[in-house]
Amino acid sequence: MESQTKNKQTREQIERMAVRAFNGLGLADGEEAVTELKEGWFNASYSVRLADGREVILKIAPPQGAEVLLYEKNIMATEVAAMRLVRQNPAIPVPEIYFLDTARDLCDADYFFMEKIGGDNLHHVRASLSAEARESVDRHIGAIVREINTFPGGYFGLEGNPDLRGVTWKEAFIKLVESALTDIARKNAEFDFTFDEIRAVVQKHAPALDEITTPCLVHWDAWDPNFFVKDGRIAGIIDFERAMWAEPLMEAQFRALSFGQGVTHAMRGYGKTTFTFAEEQRCSLYTLHLGLIMNTECYYRHYDTDDIFNASKAIIGGAMQWLTTH
């Protein structure tokens, strides 16, 4: 009974949100008009069928006062701004944003409605694809990410958090690392290295960051779960909330270099298959930063398994080994 009451309340609230977003158009009849999408770890997401038969996606940010990481401040605004920006490029299959509401009168958090992308989530179907199809899809991913990186920025760092910006990339990146360490300290989290050891390797390799003088848009979260595939092609890319103004080697596709996978089809699709020593330095720094974020998230998200925690420790360990010995 309690679950039914909650579902009714959720539907009624989403009905009001849809009416505002779509000029008085409410939901289709039936309970199946609203389906919660439970794979996300940050926002609440729903597949919503409108009264005219259209299916759209609703994303709701964490409520005000929710405990989030420092770099996650205002990331829904970042997501909408980034998606609207890259939609200017038809080579980037990003959903259309229909409506963003920041009034917080119908809901205790910001929310937006967007186009629902057709196709299958790549994370779910990759194993079923032929080797040829996987290569084609990965090359297409590389090409899409390259297009995202063509958008220039006016500063380095995060749109939603001015405290995590810098005039130089080195300044901004060190702030990002320090913000992760601050989040870790708030939870008294433990891993295999001290903060001093982390800071020492960052400072050791920081001169390599000086090569980057022009900020560009970086998705940063372009992993398989954020791609949809249809007819052997990428049909959509989502989840731009962690986008930042940085350098292209921050992208997930270049973590393969640090993970020992060598040059991948995604890199070939991007057009980047050789790396200088300074680029390898930066790739390892970015891998370390990713591992720190993943480790910290475990203390804030309270995942059901230790998979991400264990993976984060391995990622941190591998990056630290490279950065310490080179």
GUTOR-680185 format. One record per residue (C-alpha): residue number from 1; residue in one letter; x, y, z. Coordinates in Angstrom, 1 decimal. Layout:
GUTOR-680185
R num residu      x      y      z
R NUM      A      X      Y      Z
...
***
This chain:
GUTOR-680185
R num residu      x      y      z
R   1      M    0.0    0.0    0.0
R   2      E    2.8    2.4    0.9
R   3      S    4.5    1.7   -2.5
R   4      Q    1.3    2.3   -4.4
R   5      T    0.7    5.6   -2.6
R   6      K    4.3    6.7   -3.4
R   7      N    3.8    5.7   -7.0
R   8      K    0.6    7.7   -7.2
R   9      Q    2.3   10.7   -5.7
R  10      T    5.2   10.4   -8.1
R  11      R    2.8   10.2  -11.1
R  12      E    0.8   13.2   -9.9
R  13      Q    3.9   15.3   -9.5
R  14      I    5.3   14.3  -12.9
R  15      E    1.9   15.1  -14.4
R  16      R    2.2   18.6  -13.2
R  17      M    5.8   18.9  -14.4
R  18      A    4.8   17.6  -17.9
R  19      V    1.8   20.1  -18.1
R  20      R    4.2   22.9  -17.4
R  21      A    6.9   21.7  -19.8
R  22      F    4.6   20.8  -22.7
R  23      N    2.1   23.6  -22.7
R  24      G   -0.7   21.9  -20.8
R  25      L   -0.1   18.4  -22.3
R  26      G   -0.3   15.8  -19.5
R  27      L    0.5   12.1  -19.3
R  28      A   -1.0    9.2  -21.2
R  29      D   -3.5    7.0  -19.3
R  30      G   -2.3    4.0  -17.3
R  31      E    0.4    3.4  -14.8
R  32      E    2.9    2.5  -17.5
R  33      A    3.0    6.1  -18.6
R  34      V    5.8    6.6  -16.0
R  35      T    8.7    4.2  -15.7
R  36      E   11.6    4.8  -13.4
R  37      L   15.0    4.2  -14.9
R  38      K   17.2    2.8  -12.1
R  39      E   20.6    2.5  -13.8
R  40      G   21.7    6.0  -13.0
R  41      W   23.6    6.7   -9.8
R  42      F   23.2   10.5   -9.4
R  43      N   19.9   11.9  -10.9
R  44      A   16.5   10.3  -10.7
R  45      S   15.3    9.4  -14.2
R  46      Y   12.0    8.4  -15.7
R  47      S   10.7    7.3  -19.1
R  48      V    7.5    9.3  -19.6
R  49      R    4.7    8.8  -22.1
R  50      L    2.7   11.9  -22.9
R  51      A   -0.9   12.1  -23.8
R  52      D   -0.1   12.6  -27.5
R  53      G    1.9    9.3  -27.5
R  54      R    5.4   10.8  -27.4
R  55      E    7.9    9.2  -25.1
R  56      V   10.4   11.5  -23.4
R  57      I   12.9   11.3  -20.6
R  58      L   12.7   13.2  -17.3
R  59      K   15.8   13.8  -15.2
R  60      I   15.6   15.2  -11.7
R  61      A   18.6   16.5   -9.9
R  62      P   19.3   15.5   -6.3
R  63      P   17.3   17.6   -3.8
R  64      Q   18.7   20.7   -2.3
R  65      G   20.9   19.9    0.6
R  66      A   21.8   16.4   -0.7
R  67      E   25.4   15.5   -0.1
R  68      V   27.3   15.6   -3.4
R  69      L   31.0   15.8   -4.4
R  70      L   32.4   19.3   -4.9
R  71      Y   32.8   18.9   -8.6
R  72      E   29.1   17.9   -8.8
R  73      K   27.8   21.3   -7.8
R  74      N   25.2   22.5  -10.3
R  75      I   26.0   19.8  -12.8
R  76      M   22.4   19.6  -14.1
R  77      A   22.9   23.2  -15.5
R  78      T   26.2   22.0  -17.0
R  79      E   24.5   19.1  -18.6
R  80      V   21.8   21.1  -20.3
R  81      A   24.2   23.8  -21.4
R  82      A   26.6   21.3  -22.9
R  83      M   23.9   19.3  -24.7
R  84      R   22.4   22.4  -26.2
R  85      L   25.8   23.5  -27.3
R  86      V   26.9   20.3  -29.0
R  87      R   23.5   19.9  -30.7
R  88      Q   24.6   22.6  -33.0
R  89      N   26.8   19.9  -34.6
R  90      P   24.7   17.3  -36.5
R  91      A   27.6   14.8  -36.2
R  92      I   26.9   14.5  -32.5
R  93      P   23.7   12.5  -31.9
R  94      V   22.6   14.2  -28.7
R  95      P   19.0   14.3  -27.5
R  96      E   17.1   17.5  -27.8
R  97      I   16.4   19.3  -24.5
R  98      Y   12.7   20.2  -24.4
R  99      F   12.4   22.0  -21.1
R 100      L   14.5   22.9  -18.1
R 101      D   12.8   24.1  -14.8
R 102      T   14.9   25.6  -12.0
R 103      A   11.9   27.2  -10.2
R 104      R   11.7   24.3   -7.6
R 105      D    8.0   24.9   -6.9
R 106      L    6.7   21.7   -8.4
R 107      C    9.8   19.7   -7.4
R 108      D   12.4   20.3   -4.7
R 109      A   15.2   20.2   -7.3
R 110      D   15.9   21.2  -10.9
R 111      Y   14.6   19.0  -13.6
R 112      F   14.4   18.7  -17.4
R 113      F   12.7   16.8  -20.1
R 114      M   14.6   15.6  -23.1
R 115      E   14.1   13.5  -26.3
R 116      K   14.1    9.7  -25.8
R 117      I   16.8    8.1  -28.0
R 118      G   16.0    5.0  -29.9
R 119      G   18.3    2.0  -30.0
R 120      D   20.0   -0.2  -27.4
R 121      N   22.3    0.8  -24.6
R 122      L   25.8   -0.2  -25.7
R 123      H   26.7   -1.5  -22.3
R 124      H   23.9   -4.1  -22.6
R 125      V   24.5   -5.2  -26.1
R 126      R   28.3   -4.9  -26.7
R 127      A   28.9   -8.6  -25.9
R 128      S   26.3   -9.7  -28.5
R 129      L   27.8   -7.6  -31.3
R 130      S   30.2   -9.2  -33.9
R 131      A   33.8   -8.2  -33.8
R 132      E   33.2   -6.2  -37.0
R 133      A   30.2   -4.4  -35.4
R 134      R   32.2   -3.6  -32.3
R 135      E   35.0   -2.1  -34.3
R 136      S   32.6    0.0  -36.3
R 137      V   30.8    1.2  -33.2
R 138      D   34.0    2.1  -31.4
R 139      R   35.4    4.0  -34.4
R 140      H   32.1    5.9  -34.5
R 141      I   32.4    6.7  -30.8
R 142      G   35.9    8.1  -31.3
R 143      A   34.7   10.3  -34.2
R 144      I   31.8   11.6  -32.0
R 145      V   34.1   12.4  -29.1
R 146      R   36.4   14.2  -31.5
R 147      E   33.5   16.4  -32.6
R 148      I   32.6   17.2  -29.0
R 149      N   36.2   18.3  -28.4
R 150      T   36.0   20.9  -31.2
R 151      F   34.0   23.3  -29.1
R 152      P   36.3   25.9  -27.6
R 153      G   36.0   27.4  -24.1
R 154      G   37.0   30.6  -22.4
R 155      Y   38.5   29.0  -19.3
R 156      F   39.6   25.7  -17.9
R 157      G   37.5   23.7  -15.4
R 158      L   33.8   23.4  -14.5
R 159      E   30.9   25.5  -15.7
R 160      G   28.8   24.7  -12.6
R 161      N   31.5   25.5  -10.0
R 162      P   33.6   28.6  -10.5
R 163      D   35.8   27.5   -7.6
R 164      L   37.1   24.7   -9.8
R 165      R   38.3   26.8  -12.7
R 166      G   41.7   28.1  -13.7
R 167      V   43.3   30.5  -16.2
R 168      T   45.7   27.6  -17.0
R 169      W   44.9   23.9  -17.3
R 170      K   47.5   23.1  -14.7
R 171      E   45.8   25.4  -12.2
R 172      A   42.4   23.9  -13.0
R 173      F   43.5   20.3  -12.9
R 174      I   45.3   20.7   -9.6
R 175      K   42.1   22.2   -8.2
R 176      L   40.1   19.2   -9.5
R 177      V   42.5   16.8   -7.7
R 178      E   42.4   18.8   -4.5
R 179      S   38.6   18.8   -4.6
R 180      A   38.6   15.0   -4.8
R 181      L   41.0   14.8   -1.9
R 182      T   38.8   17.2    0.1
R 183      D   35.8   15.0   -0.6
R 184      I   37.8   11.9    0.5
R 185      A   38.9   13.6    3.7
R 186      R   35.3   14.5    4.6
R 187      K   34.5   10.8    4.7
R 188      N   37.8    9.6    6.3
R 189      A   38.1    7.3    3.3
R 190      E   41.0    4.9    3.1
R 191      F   43.0    3.7    0.2
R 192      D   46.6    2.6   -0.4
R 193      F   48.4    6.0   -0.6
R 194      T   48.6    9.1    1.5
R 195      F   47.5   12.5    0.3
R 196      D   51.2   13.6    0.3
R 197      E   52.1   10.8   -2.0
R 198      I   49.2   11.7   -4.4
R 199      R   50.2   15.4   -4.3
R 200      A   53.9   14.5   -4.9
R 201      V   53.3   12.7   -8.1
R 202      V   50.9   15.3   -9.4
R 203      Q   53.5   18.0   -8.8
R 204      K   56.2   15.8  -10.3
R 205      H   54.3   15.5  -13.6
R 206      A   52.5   18.9  -13.5
R 207      P   54.8   20.6  -16.0
R 208      A   53.3   18.3  -18.7
R 209      L   50.0   20.1  -18.2
R 210      D   51.6   23.4  -19.4
R 211      E   51.5   22.1  -23.0
R 212      I   47.7   22.6  -22.9
R 213      T   46.8   26.3  -23.6
R 214      T   43.4   26.0  -25.3
R 215      P   40.4   24.7  -23.3
R 216      C   37.9   22.5  -25.2
R 217      L   34.7   20.8  -24.3
R 218      V   35.3   17.3  -22.8
R 219      H   32.4   14.9  -22.1
R 220      W   34.6   13.0  -19.6
R 221      D   31.9   10.4  -18.9
R 222      A   31.7    8.8  -22.4
R 223      W   31.6    5.2  -21.3
R 224      D   29.5    2.4  -22.9
R 225      P   26.4    3.0  -20.6
R 226      N   26.1    6.5  -22.1
R 227      F   25.9    5.5  -25.7
R 228      F   22.9    4.0  -27.6
R 229      V   23.5    1.9  -30.7
R 230      K   21.1    1.2  -33.6
R 231      D   21.7   -0.5  -37.0
R 232      G   25.5   -0.7  -36.2
R 233      R   25.9    3.0  -35.5
R 234      I   25.8    5.1  -32.4
R 235      A   22.3    6.6  -32.3
R 236      G   22.8    8.7  -29.2
R 237      I   25.2   10.0  -26.5
R 238      I   23.8   11.2  -23.2
R 239      D   24.9   12.3  -19.6
R 240      F   26.9   15.4  -20.3
R 241      E   26.5   16.6  -16.6
R 242      R   30.2   16.0  -15.9
R 243      A   31.4   17.9  -19.0
R 244      M   34.2   20.3  -18.4
R 245      W   36.6   22.6  -20.3
R 246      A   39.8   20.7  -20.4
R 247      E   42.0   18.8  -22.9
R 248      P   40.8   15.9  -25.1
R 249      L   43.1   13.3  -23.3
R 250      M   40.7   13.6  -20.3
R 251      E   38.1   11.6  -22.4
R 252      A   37.3    8.0  -21.3
R 253      Q   38.6    6.7  -24.6
R 254      F   42.1    7.6  -23.7
R 255      R   42.0    5.8  -20.4
R 256      A   42.6    2.6  -22.4
R 257      L   46.2    3.8  -22.7
R 258      S   46.6    3.7  -19.0
R 259      F   44.7    0.4  -18.6
R 260      G   47.2   -1.4  -20.8
R 261      Q   44.8   -1.8  -23.8
R 262      G   47.1    0.1  -26.2
R 263      V   45.7    1.8  -29.3
R 264      T   42.0    1.0  -29.6
R 265      H   39.5    1.3  -32.4
R 266      A   38.0    4.3  -30.6
R 267      M   41.3    6.0  -30.7
R 268      R   41.6    5.2  -34.4
R 269      G   38.1    6.7  -34.9
R 270      Y   39.2    9.7  -33.0
R 271      G   42.4   10.0  -35.1
R 272      K   44.8    9.8  -32.2
R 273      T   47.1    6.7  -32.2
R 274      T   50.5    8.0  -31.1
R 275      F   51.4    9.7  -27.9
R 276      T   54.4   11.7  -26.7
R 277      F   55.9   11.1  -23.3
R 278      A   54.2   14.3  -22.0
R 279      E   50.8   13.0  -23.3
R 280      E   51.4    9.7  -21.5
R 281      Q   52.2   11.7  -18.4
R 282      R   48.9   13.5  -18.7
R 283      C   47.0   10.3  -19.4
R 284      S   48.3    8.8  -16.2
R 285      L   47.4   12.0  -14.2
R 286      Y   43.9   11.9  -15.6
R 287      T   43.6    8.2  -14.8
R 288      L   44.7    8.9  -11.2
R 289      H   42.1   11.6  -11.0
R 290      L   39.4    9.2  -12.3
R 291      G   40.4    6.6   -9.7
R 292      L   40.2    9.1   -6.9
R 293      I   36.7   10.2   -8.0
R 294      M   35.5    6.6   -8.3
R 295      N   36.9    5.8   -4.9
R 296      T   35.2    8.8   -3.3
R 297      E   31.9    8.2   -4.9
R 298      C   31.6    4.8   -3.0
R 299      Y   31.4    6.7    0.3
R 300      Y   28.7    9.1   -1.0
R 301      R   26.6    6.7   -3.2
R 302      H   26.6    3.6   -0.9
R 303      Y   26.7    1.1   -3.8
R 304      D   25.3   -2.4   -3.3
R 305      T   28.6   -4.1   -4.2
R 306      D   32.3   -3.4   -3.8
R 307      D   33.0   -3.6   -7.5
R 308      I   33.6    0.1   -8.1
R 309      F   35.6    0.4   -4.9
R 310      N   37.8   -2.4   -5.8
R 311      A   38.2   -1.1   -9.4
R 312      S   39.0    2.3   -8.1
R 313      K   41.8    1.0   -5.9
R 314      A   43.3   -0.9   -8.9
R 315      I   43.1    2.2  -11.1
R 316      I   44.7    4.4   -8.5
R 317      G   47.4    1.8   -7.9
R 318      G   48.2    1.4  -11.6
R 319      A   48.4    5.2  -12.1
R 320      M   50.5    5.7   -9.1
R 321      Q   53.0    3.0  -10.1
R 322      W   53.4    4.7  -13.5
R 323      L   53.7    8.2  -12.2
R 324      T   56.1    7.2   -9.5
R 325      T   58.5    5.2  -11.8
R 326      H   58.5    7.6  -14.8
***
